[in-house]
């Protein structure tokens, strides 16, 4: 496992990121989702809590240029499962779960984002505390053959205490932005939501970070603790 702080500090621009895992005391499923931005349009955002999760929102509506791809619901809850993604595929997964279909079924209907020349990957996660399982996925352009799509799915069961899995959209900054490669990175997770939230937020690049959502879900009671941090207050 890699120290979470060290991994977050290793690149100035991981883009959007998901961390799923289990707290060090073994009592909670842990979720983190963050967004970063380089343009004024991307940085002009906050996370806002909704009835079943969160949504992104323009902090200053007058400065919003193009809401496509940056305004969506990153987190939604369906039954005892929590969905977290970097785009409107959150809603796709939600609707498929309602129909009794799977996380993978939903994502097989989606492709990477149409934001040439970056072709940003779609990253998605699902936690099922009742089953002690978490799922991650990344959907990417197929190398130089941008007409093709590669879909990767990862399933983790009975995760060891203090272990998380971290996936993000980009390997780092660049023109165009280079997509994440390989499996989700195993990282360390603490036992306290406030220290965990601070650890993530403090180690994201100060210039590029925009917003952070964290949630701890009790494996015993299903009760949740949630934190939201927005750079623009």
N, C-alpha and C positions, 0 to 999 in steps of 0.2 A: 504494500500500500504506500501511497505517496501522501505526504503531509498536505492537507487541503490548502493552507495558506501559501505554501511554496508553489503548488500547482497553479493557483489563481494568479500569483505574481509572475508566472513564467512567460506570460504574453500580455501585451498592452491591449490587444483587441480580440478576445475570444468571441465577440458578438453577443449572441444570446445563449444562455446556458441552463442546463437542468442538472440538479443533483438529487438522487434518490437513495435512501439507505435506511440504516437503523442506528439509533442513538447508542452511545457508549455503554449506557446502563441496561440496554436491551429492552427498554420499556416503550419505545416510541418508533413508529415509522417517520422518517424525516424527508421533507420536500424543500427544495430551494429552486427558485426560478429568477434569473436576472436578465435585464436587457441593457445594452450599451448603444451608443450612438456617436456618429462622426458628424452628421449634418445637423443643421438647426432643426429641421423637421423631425428627425429622430430623437434629438435631445429635448424637444418640447413635449415631453410626455410624463405622465405619472401613472402609478397603479391605483386603482380605486376598487374598494371592496363591493361585491354584489351579493345577492341572496345566496348564490351557490358557488362563489369563487371570487375572481377578480377580473377586471377588464383594464385595458390601456385606454388612456384618455389624454387629449391635448390639454396641457396646462393653460396655454393661451390660444384659444380657438382662432383668433385673428391671424396667428402665425402658421396655422396648419395649411400646408401646401397640397399634399396628396395623402389621404387617409388609407389608401390601399396598402396592404401588407404590414402596416404599423399600428392599426387600430383593430383590436380583436380581444377575445376572452382567453387569456392564457390558462386559467384554472377554472374547472367546473367539477362539481360533485354529482355522481350518479350512484344512488344507494350508498353502499359502504366504500365505493371506489372513488378515487380522485384522479382526474385527468389533468395533465399539465403539458402544454405545447407552446411552440413559438409562432403559432398562426391560427387561422380559422379552421384548421383541422381538429381543433378542440371540439368544435360543434359537430364535425363529421363523426368523430369517435363517440360522442355523447348519443347521437341519433342511432348509430349502429348498436351500441349497448342496449338502448331502449328496445331494439328489435330482437334482442337475444343473440346478436352476433358479436364478433370478437374485435379486440384492439387491432389485430393484424388485418382482419377483413376490412375494417374502415380505412386503414392506411394504404391498402392495395388499390384504393380508388383515387389516391392522391399522388402528386408528383412534387418535384422541387419548386421553389418560388420562381416566377417569371421575371426576375430582376436582372436581366443581362447587364453587364458581363459577369456578375458574381454568381448567378444561379444558386442563391442561398439554399442550403439544405433545410428540410423540415425536420425538426427534432421533436420527439413526443415521448411522454411517459405516462404510466398508469400505475397507481399503487392500490393494492387490495389487502389491507391489514388483516381482514378476516382469514385470508388464506396465507398470510405472511409471504406475499409475492410482490415483486415490482417488475415492471416491464419498461424497456426503452427501445426507441427506434430512431433511425436516421434515414431519410430519403434524399438521395443525391443524384446530380447529373452524372451520367456514365462517362467520366473522363472527358476526352476531347470530343467524343461523339455525343453532343448535347441533345440529340434527339432521343437518346436512351435514358432510362431511369434505373438506378440501383436502390433496392430497399433492403435494409438490414434490421433485424429484430433480435433483441436480447431479453432473456427471461432469467430472473434471479429469485431463488426460493430459499427460505430460511437463512437469510443473510446474517452473517456474524455481527455481533454487537460492535458498534464503533466503525462500521464499514459503510461507505457510500459509493455510488457510481456516478461519474460526472461526464456529461457529454455536452458539446457546444458546437456552434455553427462553423467557426473559422479556426484555423491553426494559428492565425495571427493577422497582423495588418498587412496590407498589400494592395496592388492594383493589377488585376482584380483580386478580390479577397480569396485566399486559398481555403478550401473546404476542410473541415475536420476529417481526419483519417483514423482508421483502426477501431478498436473496441472502446467502450466507455472506460474512463480511467478510474481505478479503485483508489478512493481517498478516505482520509480519516474523518470521523464524525464525533462531535462531543455530545454530552448528555443534557445540556441546558440550551433552550432555544435562544436566549438572549446572547450567550457567548457564541453560539453557532452563527447567528445573524451578524453579529459584529465581526466575526472572523471572515465571513464571506465579503461583507461590504467593505471592510477596511483594506482588503487585499485585492480588490478590483481596481483597475487603473483609475486614478482620481479624475482625469480629464474626460474619460469616455463613459464611465458608469452613469446609468440613468435611474433605474429602479430595481428593487429587490423584494421578493416575496418569500417568506419561509413559513413552514407549518410543521408542527409536531402532532402526530396522531397516536393516542394511547392504544397499545395493543390489548389492554385489559378492558378499558371502558369506551373506547372509540371517541373520547373527548378530544377536542382539538385546541391547540394554541397557535395563533397566527401573528406574524409581524409583517409590516409593510414599511419599506424605507424608500423615500423618493428624494432624489438629489435636489429637485426644485420643490420648495416647501410653500 
